[in-house]
Amino acid sequence: MNVFPAIDLQAGHSVRLYQGQFDQQTLINADPVAQAKQIEAANLTNLHLVDLDGAKDGLPVNQAVIQKIRKQTRLFIEVGGGIRNLQQIERYLDLGIDRVIIGSAALNNPELVAQAVRKFGAAKIVVGLDGKNGQVATDGWLKQSKTSISAALAAMLAVGVQTFIVTDIQRDGTMSGPNVSLLAQLQQQYPAAVIVASGGIRDLADLKQLAKNKVQSSIIGKALYEGTVTLAELAEVE
């Protein structure tokens, strides 16, 4: 299992939102750089970073913190939140970020994704599909589209995207378990895609259930801060 501990950034701090609601946040760590170093010290190799302010505002806001984390760790880092054009993607890649997540823009501007894959290569571009009841939600989860997650994934595969972070926003931050049926269905329907599970993962049993359904990558957020899984346990799973 390829595990990505998550750090969500708001106003330079590490926070957690409940179901993507910006008015329901919990401070996790006032020093996200120290938090990233703890992840590396536990022998984990990956980090999922989200600029929450950027996701809402449509432009990078927490770039200075992200740059510090990049400079002070050797982790494989993916970054998402507010990435709307090729210049923003290139800026992050120039900072040494390993891959960039395109979220809302993938639905609103699919040509951007096609251009990004052509310019930077599929290994550098991830599409984030956040959904509710099987439909894609955009703009920091504040808007609901009429496009199904499955249709959006198929369209992105067609332009060369290989990796997809699929988040069920009804489960995110709820500790209610991942939407295994949705994730397994997408992985079965699109075997060429790398599906990254996000939202609701509680413990090692959830990770085993995902692996059993051929979903081999996952993002872990709240479970770490609730203590239902530890960094040491995740390091053994990787």
C-alpha positions as CSV (number, residue, x, y, z in Angstrom):
1,M,0.0,0.0,0.0
2,N,1.3,3.4,-1.0
3,V,0.4,5.7,1.9
4,F,0.2,9.5,1.9
5,P,-0.2,11.2,5.3
6,A,-2.1,14.5,4.8
7,I,-1.4,18.0,5.9
8,D,-4.1,20.5,5.1
9,L,-2.9,24.1,5.2
10,Q,-4.9,27.1,6.3
11,A,-3.3,30.5,7.1
12,G,0.1,28.8,7.4
13,H,-1.1,26.2,9.9
14,S,-2.0,22.5,9.7
15,V,-5.8,22.1,10.2
16,R,-8.5,19.5,9.5
17,L,-11.9,20.4,8.2
18,Y,-15.1,18.4,8.8
19,Q,-16.6,17.4,5.5
20,G,-14.8,20.2,3.7
21,Q,-16.6,22.9,5.7
22,F,-14.3,25.9,6.2
23,D,-16.1,27.0,9.3
24,Q,-15.6,23.6,11.0
25,Q,-11.8,23.4,11.5
26,T,-9.5,21.9,14.1
27,L,-6.0,23.1,14.5
28,I,-3.6,20.1,14.2
29,N,-0.2,21.8,14.3
30,A,0.8,25.4,14.3
31,D,4.1,24.3,12.6
32,P,3.4,22.2,9.5
33,V,7.1,22.0,8.8
34,A,7.8,20.2,12.1
35,Q,4.8,18.0,11.3
36,A,6.3,17.0,8.0
37,K,9.6,16.2,9.6
38,Q,7.8,13.9,12.1
39,I,6.3,12.0,9.1
40,E,9.8,11.6,7.6
41,A,11.3,10.6,10.9
42,A,8.8,7.8,11.1
43,N,10.3,6.4,7.9
44,L,7.3,7.3,5.7
45,T,8.2,8.5,2.2
46,N,5.2,10.4,0.9
47,L,3.2,13.5,1.8
48,H,-0.1,14.9,0.6
49,L,-0.3,18.7,1.0
50,V,-3.5,20.7,0.4
51,D,-3.6,24.5,0.3
52,L,-7.2,24.9,1.7
53,D,-7.1,28.7,1.2
54,G,-6.0,28.2,-2.3
55,A,-8.8,25.7,-3.1
56,K,-11.3,28.4,-2.0
57,D,-9.6,31.4,-3.5
58,G,-8.4,29.8,-6.8
59,L,-4.7,30.6,-6.4
60,P,-1.8,29.4,-4.2
61,V,-1.9,31.0,-0.8
62,N,0.3,28.8,1.4
63,Q,3.2,28.5,-1.0
64,A,5.8,29.8,1.4
65,V,5.0,27.0,3.9
66,I,5.0,24.4,1.2
67,Q,8.4,25.6,0.0
68,K,9.8,25.3,3.5
69,I,8.5,21.7,3.8
70,R,10.1,20.9,0.4
71,K,13.5,22.4,1.4
72,Q,13.6,20.7,4.8
73,T,12.5,17.2,3.9
74,R,13.2,14.5,1.4
75,L,9.6,13.3,1.2
76,F,7.8,12.6,-2.1
77,I,5.4,15.6,-2.0
78,E,2.2,16.1,-3.9
79,V,0.4,19.4,-3.7
80,G,-3.2,20.5,-4.4
81,G,-5.5,23.5,-3.8
82,G,-6.1,26.4,-6.1
83,I,-4.1,25.2,-9.0
84,R,-5.8,26.7,-12.1
85,N,-3.2,27.3,-14.8
86,L,0.1,26.0,-16.3
87,Q,2.1,28.7,-14.6
88,Q,1.0,27.6,-11.1
89,I,1.8,24.0,-11.9
90,E,5.2,25.0,-13.3
91,R,6.0,27.1,-10.2
92,Y,5.3,24.2,-7.9
93,L,7.4,21.8,-10.0
94,D,10.2,24.3,-10.1
95,L,10.1,24.4,-6.3
96,G,10.8,20.7,-6.4
97,I,7.3,19.4,-5.7
98,D,7.1,15.9,-7.1
99,R,3.6,16.1,-8.5
100,V,0.7,18.5,-8.7
101,I,-3.0,17.8,-8.1
102,I,-5.5,19.5,-10.4
103,G,-8.9,19.5,-8.8
104,S,-11.8,21.8,-9.8
105,A,-9.9,23.0,-12.9
106,A,-10.0,19.4,-14.3
107,L,-13.8,19.7,-14.6
108,N,-14.0,23.4,-15.4
109,N,-11.1,23.4,-17.9
110,P,-10.2,19.9,-19.1
111,E,-7.9,21.4,-21.8
112,L,-5.6,22.6,-19.0
113,V,-5.2,19.0,-17.8
114,A,-4.4,17.8,-21.4
115,Q,-1.8,20.6,-21.8
116,A,-0.3,19.9,-18.4
117,V,0.2,16.2,-19.2
118,R,1.7,17.0,-22.5
119,K,4.1,19.6,-21.1
120,F,5.1,18.0,-17.8
121,G,4.3,14.3,-18.2
122,A,1.7,12.1,-16.6
123,A,3.9,11.3,-13.6
124,K,3.8,14.9,-12.5
125,I,0.1,15.4,-12.8
126,V,-2.7,14.0,-10.6
127,V,-6.4,14.7,-11.0
128,G,-8.4,15.1,-7.8
129,L,-12.0,14.0,-8.1
130,D,-14.0,15.0,-5.1
131,G,-17.6,13.8,-5.0
132,K,-20.8,13.4,-3.3
133,N,-23.4,10.8,-4.2
134,G,-21.2,9.8,-7.2
135,Q,-21.2,13.4,-8.6
136,V,-18.1,15.7,-8.7
137,A,-18.0,18.6,-6.3
138,T,-15.7,21.6,-7.2
139,D,-14.2,24.9,-5.7
140,G,-13.2,23.6,-2.3
141,W,-16.3,21.4,-2.3
142,L,-18.5,24.5,-2.3
143,K,-20.2,23.7,-5.7
144,Q,-21.9,20.5,-6.8
145,S,-21.7,19.5,-10.5
146,K,-23.9,17.2,-12.6
147,T,-20.9,15.2,-13.8
148,S,-20.4,11.7,-12.4
149,I,-17.0,10.8,-11.0
150,S,-16.8,7.9,-13.4
151,A,-17.4,10.1,-16.5
152,A,-14.9,12.7,-15.3
153,L,-12.3,9.9,-14.7
154,A,-12.9,8.5,-18.2
155,A,-12.4,11.9,-19.8
156,M,-9.2,12.5,-17.9
157,L,-7.8,9.0,-18.8
158,A,-8.5,9.9,-22.4
159,V,-6.1,12.9,-22.2
160,G,-3.3,10.8,-20.6
161,V,-3.9,11.2,-16.9
162,Q,-2.8,8.1,-14.9
163,T,-3.4,8.9,-11.2
164,F,-6.6,10.0,-9.6
165,I,-7.3,11.0,-6.0
166,V,-11.0,10.1,-5.3
167,T,-12.5,11.6,-2.3
168,D,-16.0,10.9,-1.0
169,I,-16.6,14.3,0.8
170,Q,-19.5,12.8,2.8
171,R,-17.0,10.6,4.5
172,D,-14.0,12.9,4.7
173,G,-13.1,13.7,8.3
174,T,-16.0,11.6,9.6
175,M,-13.9,8.4,10.6
176,S,-16.8,6.3,9.0
177,G,-14.6,4.2,6.7
178,P,-13.8,4.8,3.0
179,N,-16.4,4.4,0.3
180,V,-14.9,1.0,-0.7
181,S,-17.7,0.1,-3.1
182,L,-17.2,3.3,-5.2
183,L,-13.4,3.0,-5.2
184,A,-13.4,-0.7,-6.1
185,Q,-15.9,-0.1,-8.8
186,L,-13.8,2.7,-10.4
187,Q,-10.6,0.6,-10.1
188,Q,-12.4,-2.4,-11.7
189,Q,-14.0,-0.2,-14.4
190,Y,-10.7,1.6,-15.2
191,P,-7.8,-0.9,-14.5
192,A,-5.3,1.4,-16.2
193,A,-5.9,4.1,-13.6
194,V,-4.1,4.4,-10.3
195,I,-7.0,5.2,-7.9
196,V,-5.9,6.9,-4.6
197,A,-8.4,6.4,-1.8
198,S,-9.2,9.5,0.2
199,G,-11.8,10.2,2.9
200,G,-13.0,8.3,5.9
201,I,-10.0,5.9,6.3
202,R,-9.9,4.9,10.0
203,D,-7.3,2.2,10.5
204,L,-5.2,-0.6,9.1
205,A,-8.3,-2.8,8.5
206,D,-9.6,-0.1,6.1
207,L,-6.3,-0.1,4.2
208,K,-6.4,-4.0,4.0
209,Q,-10.0,-3.8,2.7
210,L,-8.9,-1.3,0.0
211,A,-5.9,-3.4,-1.0
212,K,-8.2,-6.5,-1.2
213,N,-10.2,-4.5,-3.8
214,K,-7.0,-3.6,-5.8
215,V,-6.9,0.0,-4.5
216,Q,-3.2,0.3,-3.7
217,S,-2.8,4.0,-2.7
218,S,-4.4,6.0,0.1
219,I,-4.4,9.3,1.9
220,I,-4.6,9.3,5.7
221,G,-5.6,12.4,7.6
222,K,-7.9,12.5,10.6
223,A,-7.1,8.9,11.7
224,L,-3.6,10.0,12.5
225,Y,-4.8,12.8,14.7
226,E,-7.4,10.7,16.3
227,G,-4.8,8.1,17.1
228,T,-6.6,5.1,15.4
229,V,-3.5,4.5,13.3
230,T,0.0,5.6,14.0
231,L,2.8,6.8,11.7
232,A,4.8,3.7,12.8
233,E,2.0,1.4,11.7
234,L,1.7,3.2,8.4
235,A,5.4,2.9,7.8
236,E,5.1,-0.9,8.1
237,V,2.3,-1.0,5.6
238,E,4.2,1.0,2.9
